[in-house]
């Protein structure tokens, strides 16, 4: 009996004094998307010298160049905490050279997952662009990023799931996606949850997202190819999240007018409508709040789960010119208003677009408050905010979702 008491006391003492970073070594298993705030993770940035052999990628402007007056990013990353960073030809007002990161570096991914844990973001959907992984260079890059994410998600107790982006694929490319998930499943065995313990499950199965189904913007693939993909994933034992247009239910505006889209949605487990750029002011948020409530009712009737998308703002002027669309962040109020509205309408999970998307200005990770000057104009984080503000606000969205803080339209106070 004395020995039992000693063992019990030892275990209690270890739990009491063990540092949080050591406790995080024991992976958290995520059995449902319900109650989680997940973000999209592009992971597609490359630099010369990072080992990927892709040069400047998703930084570059015309002819692959990344230089003042020729780039595609609208926000500049805060690289002060990165183990590795890469010098550019951009300069700050004092003449010092500005640096960026590479997603190919495993230390970059570890830094991002450390931030997720620190600020309370539950995890990310790891993007895999089918048009890229069909080639050796793209597949090598995204395999490396995913491997880093598996390790980092285990280290920091975060959830990850695969999201296939269909943009740009051709009919027949659906087999590339199915072959890719077969290959990754053989490596990581998502169903056993040993090699990738943080992989997100939903409705008892590992969740795979397929984004870009039902849009009416002239894509070369359609519902036929999407159905083959969904059926193939279901046959392989996965739950499926389907990324659809904002007006999927009414089959108008950005959506193909084809009732077969509804039949395909009914085969899936979760749907994610794309809201980025569909509104840009508070009136639009209110209008879409009504739509979210009606979407939720439709999904409940058909026993499908529904996750609304929220985004902090938008900008792609360096990509498409100074007259291109910009949606102001308004010091976090634009993001927070969406969060409050959609949770208030009954949302039980959220998708944040995006964690690291600096080329469309939707990033919530640490972006610079001081940006390079010159021919290219960059959007700094608002002067009265810190570079981590949108990470913190995303974490507060999780607290609101879990009812740890009250549902209030006004921004939460940062201590």
Legacy VTK file of the C-alpha trace (Angstrom):
# vtk DataFile Version 3.0
C-alpha trace
ASCII
DATASET POLYDATA
POINTS 415 float
0.000 0.000 0.000
2.869 2.383 0.812
4.440 1.637 -2.556
1.140 2.400 -4.361
0.892 5.718 -2.535
4.448 6.591 -3.540
3.778 5.817 -7.193
0.555 7.853 -7.103
2.366 10.802 -5.485
5.164 10.598 -8.063
2.723 10.688 -10.983
0.800 13.578 -9.428
4.038 15.477 -8.831
5.188 14.950 -12.438
1.937 16.325 -13.819
2.143 19.275 -11.446
5.679 20.367 -12.240
6.272 19.055 -15.751
6.810 21.961 -18.169
4.110 22.506 -20.761
6.580 21.966 -23.595
7.283 18.441 -22.277
3.617 17.656 -21.826
3.111 18.590 -25.475
5.330 15.663 -26.476
2.328 13.447 -25.774
0.259 13.917 -28.938
-3.314 15.101 -28.798
-5.774 13.101 -30.882
-8.392 15.089 -32.731
-11.520 12.992 -33.225
-13.786 15.682 -34.686
-13.685 19.049 -36.401
-16.496 20.183 -34.090
-15.268 22.858 -31.676
-12.051 23.587 -33.590
-10.624 26.639 -35.311
-8.546 25.451 -38.269
-6.701 27.566 -40.815
-5.597 26.958 -44.364
-1.830 26.478 -44.770
-0.411 27.193 -48.235
3.203 26.230 -47.540
4.188 27.161 -51.096
6.911 29.789 -50.655
10.405 29.098 -51.999
13.635 31.056 -52.248
16.899 30.531 -54.132
19.248 28.545 -51.954
16.590 26.750 -49.879
17.413 23.372 -51.454
14.174 22.966 -53.390
15.580 24.207 -56.698
12.438 26.250 -57.435
13.996 29.709 -57.187
11.639 32.441 -56.043
8.229 30.804 -55.858
4.992 32.582 -54.885
7.116 35.624 -54.158
7.977 36.345 -57.766
6.359 38.599 -60.305
6.872 38.473 -64.056
9.511 36.119 -65.496
10.202 34.615 -62.109
11.802 37.759 -60.719
11.417 38.964 -57.145
12.595 42.539 -57.004
11.195 46.020 -56.354
8.357 46.614 -58.774
8.113 42.918 -59.648
6.586 40.687 -56.990
3.326 38.971 -56.054
3.083 39.408 -52.284
1.184 42.257 -50.633
2.252 41.637 -47.032
5.782 41.173 -45.729
6.510 38.406 -43.220
7.988 39.190 -39.834
11.036 36.881 -39.929
12.546 37.900 -36.592
11.862 34.462 -35.056
12.880 32.249 -37.982
15.997 30.131 -37.703
16.622 30.602 -41.422
15.766 33.620 -43.555
16.817 34.787 -47.001
18.000 38.202 -48.119
16.152 39.960 -50.935
16.776 43.006 -53.098
14.068 44.904 -51.185
15.158 47.488 -48.615
13.693 49.305 -45.630
13.696 53.097 -45.351
17.040 52.983 -43.513
18.664 51.056 -46.379
18.910 47.653 -44.711
17.947 44.629 -46.805
14.664 42.854 -46.073
14.484 39.078 -45.659
11.827 36.416 -46.224
11.345 32.731 -45.318
11.083 29.487 -47.266
8.337 26.941 -46.586
10.794 24.245 -47.692
12.812 24.745 -44.507
11.537 22.445 -41.774
12.410 25.087 -39.178
9.927 27.462 -40.830
7.107 24.956 -40.402
8.138 24.262 -36.783
8.019 27.999 -36.058
4.508 28.223 -37.499
3.229 25.295 -35.472
4.815 26.713 -32.340
2.815 29.881 -32.957
-0.367 27.839 -33.408
0.117 26.279 -30.003
1.171 29.547 -28.374
-1.884 31.463 -29.599
-4.468 28.680 -29.464
-5.122 27.849 -33.127
-6.136 24.193 -33.191
-4.434 23.286 -36.443
-4.296 23.643 -40.212
-5.349 22.064 -43.455
-2.175 21.358 -45.412
-2.764 22.435 -49.007
-1.716 20.072 -51.783
-2.222 21.620 -55.194
-2.997 18.797 -57.606
-1.666 20.812 -60.525
1.679 21.026 -58.699
2.065 17.544 -57.260
1.602 16.042 -60.734
5.179 17.214 -61.396
8.293 16.018 -59.572
9.354 19.471 -58.359
5.970 20.320 -56.831
5.519 16.868 -55.331
8.979 17.004 -53.751
8.234 20.403 -52.248
4.823 19.607 -50.789
5.991 16.208 -49.526
8.751 17.961 -47.607
6.372 20.564 -46.170
3.900 17.858 -45.140
6.606 15.781 -43.449
7.700 18.847 -41.491
4.079 19.480 -40.505
3.600 15.900 -39.293
6.614 16.241 -37.003
5.659 19.729 -35.839
2.007 18.846 -35.225
3.132 15.971 -33.000
5.615 18.196 -31.181
3.099 20.946 -30.491
-0.131 18.936 -30.245
-1.822 20.541 -33.241
-4.265 19.011 -35.729
-3.470 18.621 -39.412
-5.445 17.363 -42.380
-4.806 17.219 -46.107
-6.638 19.608 -48.421
-6.384 18.970 -52.149
-6.859 22.110 -54.265
-8.229 21.201 -57.694
-7.552 24.594 -59.314
-6.063 24.189 -62.773
-6.449 20.423 -63.127
-7.494 18.649 -66.322
-9.998 15.796 -66.714
-8.094 12.658 -65.771
-6.012 14.367 -63.106
-8.363 12.979 -60.452
-6.250 9.819 -60.598
-3.193 11.862 -59.586
-5.018 12.874 -56.410
-6.115 9.325 -55.588
-2.638 7.945 -56.254
-1.170 10.654 -54.053
-3.420 9.847 -51.087
-2.597 6.151 -51.547
1.125 6.949 -51.429
0.829 9.177 -48.361
-1.396 6.639 -46.617
1.262 3.976 -47.144
3.846 6.256 -45.505
1.819 7.713 -42.634
-0.995 5.157 -42.170
-3.544 7.798 -41.167
-5.994 5.188 -39.913
-3.636 3.793 -37.256
-2.665 7.284 -36.045
0.831 6.230 -35.059
3.008 7.914 -37.677
0.758 10.987 -37.751
-1.053 11.112 -34.397
-2.334 14.659 -34.912
-4.241 13.837 -38.081
-7.785 15.197 -37.879
-10.633 12.687 -37.772
-14.290 13.432 -38.350
-17.197 11.034 -37.983
-14.831 8.235 -37.075
-12.523 8.487 -40.103
-9.498 10.537 -41.182
-10.698 13.702 -42.924
-9.517 14.726 -46.400
-10.632 18.028 -47.922
-11.220 18.555 -51.639
-11.413 22.236 -52.569
-12.744 23.817 -55.747
-15.947 21.947 -56.654
-18.948 23.584 -58.338
-17.450 26.934 -59.390
-18.703 28.461 -62.640
-15.480 30.284 -63.580
-14.642 28.143 -66.602
-12.660 25.339 -64.999
-11.758 22.440 -67.273
-12.896 19.849 -64.747
-16.394 19.506 -63.408
-18.748 17.511 -61.222
-17.903 14.268 -63.037
-14.263 14.444 -61.962
-15.211 15.649 -58.474
-17.581 12.702 -58.043
-14.832 10.250 -58.985
-12.582 11.850 -56.369
-15.193 11.827 -53.589
-16.178 8.237 -54.331
-12.530 7.199 -54.434
-11.792 8.776 -51.066
-14.917 7.256 -49.526
-13.951 3.807 -50.826
-10.558 4.250 -49.192
-12.145 4.909 -45.805
-11.868 8.693 -45.513
-14.362 11.304 -44.421
-14.596 14.082 -47.012
-14.792 17.864 -46.651
-15.896 19.542 -49.880
-14.823 23.122 -50.654
-17.646 24.735 -52.629
-18.638 28.224 -53.866
-20.404 30.684 -51.583
-23.744 30.326 -53.386
-23.725 26.531 -53.505
-27.211 26.205 -52.023
-29.000 28.532 -54.458
-26.885 27.412 -57.453
-26.279 30.943 -58.739
-23.708 33.773 -58.752
-20.356 31.917 -58.413
-21.881 28.415 -58.660
-22.738 26.117 -61.560
-26.488 25.827 -62.048
-26.546 22.041 -61.691
-28.571 20.192 -59.068
-26.010 17.381 -59.222
-23.818 19.556 -57.009
-26.326 19.055 -54.199
-26.296 15.301 -54.772
-22.512 15.285 -54.519
-22.580 17.408 -51.352
-24.963 14.910 -49.758
-22.293 12.230 -50.163
-19.790 14.271 -48.146
-19.336 14.782 -44.414
-18.505 18.506 -44.234
-18.841 21.419 -46.635
-16.801 24.628 -46.677
-18.162 27.520 -48.774
-15.583 30.014 -50.095
-16.351 33.510 -48.799
-13.106 35.368 -49.580
-13.947 38.358 -51.766
-17.687 37.676 -51.703
-18.149 40.625 -49.364
-15.901 43.438 -48.232
-17.826 45.418 -45.641
-19.949 44.941 -42.543
-23.200 45.037 -44.470
-21.906 42.125 -46.504
-21.034 40.202 -43.348
-24.559 40.718 -42.031
-26.006 39.570 -45.344
-23.852 36.456 -45.359
-24.716 35.816 -41.730
-28.291 35.191 -42.854
-26.951 32.910 -45.583
-24.839 30.983 -43.069
-27.884 30.361 -40.893
-29.849 29.079 -43.886
-26.885 26.973 -45.011
-26.679 25.429 -41.552
-30.383 24.553 -41.645
-30.020 22.869 -45.059
-27.014 20.885 -43.865
-28.760 19.816 -40.667
-31.686 18.518 -42.719
-29.319 16.461 -44.853
-27.081 15.392 -41.927
-23.992 17.171 -43.215
-21.647 19.289 -41.116
-20.951 22.856 -42.139
-17.938 25.079 -41.527
-18.084 28.792 -42.398
-14.974 30.583 -43.589
-13.679 33.818 -42.070
-10.848 36.001 -43.366
-9.053 39.081 -41.989
-8.930 41.184 -45.166
-7.693 40.917 -48.744
-5.186 42.503 -51.122
-3.355 41.486 -54.304
-2.241 44.797 -55.797
1.345 43.705 -56.405
-0.013 40.717 -58.298
-2.675 42.459 -60.389
-2.006 46.198 -60.184
-2.920 49.144 -58.004
-6.586 49.057 -59.004
-7.032 45.481 -57.797
-9.454 44.689 -54.994
-8.498 45.508 -51.418
-10.586 44.661 -48.356
-9.457 46.605 -45.304
-8.720 44.770 -42.069
-9.952 47.630 -39.896
-7.702 46.723 -36.979
-9.105 43.196 -36.695
-12.739 44.302 -36.581
-13.530 42.871 -40.005
-12.348 39.390 -38.973
-13.921 39.525 -35.531
-17.301 40.615 -36.858
-17.423 37.498 -39.061
-16.405 35.257 -36.179
-19.071 36.672 -33.855
-21.795 36.659 -36.516
-21.263 33.087 -37.702
-20.839 31.603 -34.236
-23.925 33.520 -33.176
-25.813 31.902 -36.073
-24.912 28.445 -34.804
-21.521 27.583 -36.342
-19.696 24.913 -34.335
-16.383 25.034 -36.211
-14.423 27.643 -38.167
-12.007 27.783 -41.092
-9.649 30.775 -41.250
-8.355 31.792 -44.660
-5.407 31.725 -44.405
-2.516 31.113 -42.033
0.344 32.136 -44.342
-1.242 33.680 -47.461
0.787 36.874 -47.914
0.245 37.022 -51.677
-3.496 37.645 -51.293
-3.190 39.542 -48.031
-5.224 37.090 -45.947
-2.399 35.870 -43.688
-2.965 35.755 -39.923
0.574 34.695 -38.994
3.194 37.263 -37.976
3.499 39.936 -40.641
5.728 42.982 -40.500
4.708 46.290 -38.999
7.664 47.878 -40.830
7.772 47.004 -44.528
10.207 47.602 -47.399
9.841 50.818 -49.388
10.242 51.505 -53.096
8.482 50.521 -56.306
6.392 47.778 -54.676
3.956 48.811 -51.952
3.300 46.468 -49.039
0.565 46.509 -46.421
2.023 46.657 -42.912
0.144 45.381 -39.885
-1.727 48.408 -38.543
0.555 50.792 -36.653
-1.246 50.416 -33.322
-1.063 46.604 -33.446
1.772 44.117 -33.018
2.866 41.626 -35.671
1.194 38.772 -33.754
-2.188 40.466 -33.351
-4.073 38.339 -35.874
-2.643 35.149 -34.408
-3.924 36.273 -31.015
-7.322 37.233 -32.436
-7.603 33.839 -34.168
-6.937 32.178 -30.834
-9.667 34.297 -29.258
-12.036 32.994 -31.941
-11.404 29.525 -30.547
-12.236 30.712 -27.043
-15.467 32.233 -28.316
-16.337 29.017 -30.137
-15.816 27.048 -26.906
-17.847 29.629 -24.938
-14.871 30.591 -22.790
-15.561 34.276 -23.464
-18.897 36.053 -24.076
-20.359 36.612 -27.552
-19.698 40.326 -28.101
-19.311 42.329 -31.313
-16.640 44.588 -29.802
-13.060 43.387 -30.083
-11.806 41.416 -27.080
-9.348 43.230 -24.854
-5.763 42.072 -25.001
-4.129 41.923 -21.599
LINES 1 416
415 0 1 2 3 4 5 6 7 8 9 10 11 12 13 14 15 16 17 18 19 20 21 22 23 24 25 26 27 28 29 30 31 32 33 34 35 36 37 38 39 40 41 42 43 44 45 46 47 48 49 50 51 52 53 54 55 56 57 58 59 60 61 62 63 64 65 66 67 68 69 70 71 72 73 74 75 76 77 78 79 80 81 82 83 84 85 86 87 88 89 90 91 92 93 94 95 96 97 98 99 100 101 102 103 104 105 106 107 108 109 110 111 112 113 114 115 116 117 118 119 120 121 122 123 124 125 126 127 128 129 130 131 132 133 134 135 136 137 138 139 140 141 142 143 144 145 146 147 148 149 150 151 152 153 154 155 156 157 158 159 160 161 162 163 164 165 166 167 168 169 170 171 172 173 174 175 176 177 178 179 180 181 182 183 184 185 186 187 188 189 190 191 192 193 194 195 196 197 198 199 200 201 202 203 204 205 206 207 208 209 210 211 212 213 214 215 216 217 218 219 220 221 222 223 224 225 226 227 228 229 230 231 232 233 234 235 236 237 238 239 240 241 242 243 244 245 246 247 248 249 250 251 252 253 254 255 256 257 258 259 260 261 262 263 264 265 266 267 268 269 270 271 272 273 274 275 276 277 278 279 280 281 282 283 284 285 286 287 288 289 290 291 292 293 294 295 296 297 298 299 300 301 302 303 304 305 306 307 308 309 310 311 312 313 314 315 316 317 318 319 320 321 322 323 324 325 326 327 328 329 330 331 332 333 334 335 336 337 338 339 340 341 342 343 344 345 346 347 348 349 350 351 352 353 354 355 356 357 358 359 360 361 362 363 364 365 366 367 368 369 370 371 372 373 374 375 376 377 378 379 380 381 382 383 384 385 386 387 388 389 390 391 392 393 394 395 396 397 398 399 400 401 402 403 404 405 406 407 408 409 410 411 412 413 414
